Amino acid sequence: MKKMEDIKTTQPIRDMEDVKKMKEVLPRWRDRIMFTIGINTGLRISDLVKLKPEDIKDGHIELREKKTSKIKRLQLSDSVYKQVVEYIDAYPKEYLFQSRKGGHIQEKSAWRIIHEAGLKLGLEHIGTHSMRKTFGYHAWRREVPLELIQTAFNHSSPRTTMRYLGITEDIMNKEAYGKMDM
């Protein structure tokens, strides 16, 4: 499975064009829906792969988080909800992301799917954790208060969230290093 340094080096997909291209290169509808839900909710892969159709209702995802045991109810945009419902109607299975053997796909398989799609686009350091980081990064870029993103991720401080999303590095490159020309 993943090592801790893999999570630390996994990056968000910062460029929205690359986000769109990821959806285009993912081979299966199932994989595109998994990616779409992941980048629009910030769910951990351990929760994402276990989603069932009954977890999706009235424009929301409702689940008990594996890591925290907290019940979470997440609003989906109308567009994302519509895509998910179309997928569920076309593939009514026990799990949203069913494996060929039955059951849900494994985290390792999901990582390989996302990682290989990233490689096709020349994106390194992309894995399942990139979906969560992409959600947070683009929420921040859309001026969602950092404290709300921190709460969504259950981080202990805004500083942790900034470091997690690579925001600290982006700001330093733009505001400090990028202005140095002595």
N, C-alpha and C positions, 0 to 999 in steps of 0.2 A: 504494500500500500504506500501512500505518500509519507514522506519523512517531513519533520517539522520545517526543515530549510526549504522544502518545496513550496509550502504554504507561504513562507516569507518572501520567496522570489516570484511566486505567482503574481501576475499583474492584472489590473483591470484592463478592459479594452477601452482605451481613451477616445479613440476616433470613431464617431458615429458611422462613418462610411464602412469602417471595419466591422462594426456591429451588424450592419445590413449585409455585408459580404459573408459574415459567418452564417447567417440564416440561409444564404444561397448555397453555400458549399456543404452544409450538413446534409447527409445522404437520405435521411428518412424523415417523414412528417413527424413521427414520434420524437426524433432528436431535435427538430426545429421547435416543437412545442415545449420540450424540456428546457431548451436554451431560452426561449421567450419567457417562460414562467420564471426561470432562474434570474434573468437580468432585470425583470420587472418587479420582483419581490425580495430579492436578496436572501432567499431561503438557503439554508445549508443543504449540501447534496444529500446528506443522510435523511433529511426530511423530504426533499424533492422527489427522490426515487421511490418513496413509499406512498406518494399521493394516490388516492383512489377517486374515482368519479364522484362519489358521494361527499368528498371533501370540498367540492366545487359547487357552490350554490348561491343564487341571488347576487352574482357579481363579486363573490368573495371566495377565498380559500380559508378553511378552518381546519386546524390541526393541533396536535399536541407535539411540541418540539422535543426531539429525542434528547438533545443535550441539556436543556433546562427543565423539561417536563411541564413547561408553561403552555397553556392553550393560547394559540395565536389566531387572530382573525384578520386577514389581509384583504383590502379592497383591490380589485383588479380594474384596470381601465376598461371601458366599454369594448375597445378594439381587442384587447388581450382576452377578455372574457368570451367574446364572440368566437375567436380562434379556438379557444380551449373547448367550448361547447360543440363546435363543428367537429373537432377531433374526437371528442367523446361519443358523439352521435355516430360517427363513421366507424369507430373502433371501440365498441362497448366491452371492455375487459375488466378484470378484477382490479388491476392497477393501471394508472394512466400510462406508465412507462413499462409495459410488460416485456419480459424477456421471451426469447423463442421457446424456452423450456417451461414457461408458465411463470408465476411469481413476478416480482419486479426486477428490473435490471439492477445489477450490482454497481456500487459506487465506482469500482475499478473500471468497469465497462463504460460508464458514463464519462469518467475522466479520459479514457482513451478516445472516445468519440469527439469530445470537445477539443482535446489536445491535437488530434490529427486534423481537425477542421482548421484550427489555428495555424498549424504548420503549412497547410495548403495556401494560406494567405501570407506566409512569411512571418507570422507572429510567434515569437518564442515566449516561453514562460506563461503559456495559457493552459488552464486546466479547469476543472469544475469550480474551484474556488474563485476563478476569474469572473464567473457569473455573479457571485455575491459582491465581489469588489467592484464590478462594473455598475451594478445597481447603486452602490453607495457613492461611487465616483460621480456618476451622472446626476444623482440626486443633489450632491454638493454643487456641481456645475450649474444646476437649475435653481440654485439658491435655497434649497431646503436647508433649514438651520442645522448646523453640525450637531447640535444637541439632540435633535430628533433622529438623525442617522445613528448617533451614538446609542440612543435608546433602542432603536431597531436592532442593532447589533449586540446589545447587552455589553457594551464596552464600559470600562470603569471611568474613562475620561475622554474629553474631546481630543486630547493629544494622541491617545491610543488610536482613535478612529482616523485621525489625519495620517498617522504613520501607516496604519493598516491599508489605507486606500492609496498610498503613495502621494498624497497631497503635499506633505511636508517637502518631499523631494521636488515636486513640480513648482511649488512656490519659491523654494531656494534657487532653483535653476532660472526661473523667470525674474525674480525680484533681486537676487543677489549676484549669482555667478554670471548670468546673462548680461548684466550691466557693467561688468568689470572689463575694462579695456585700457590698461595702464601701460 
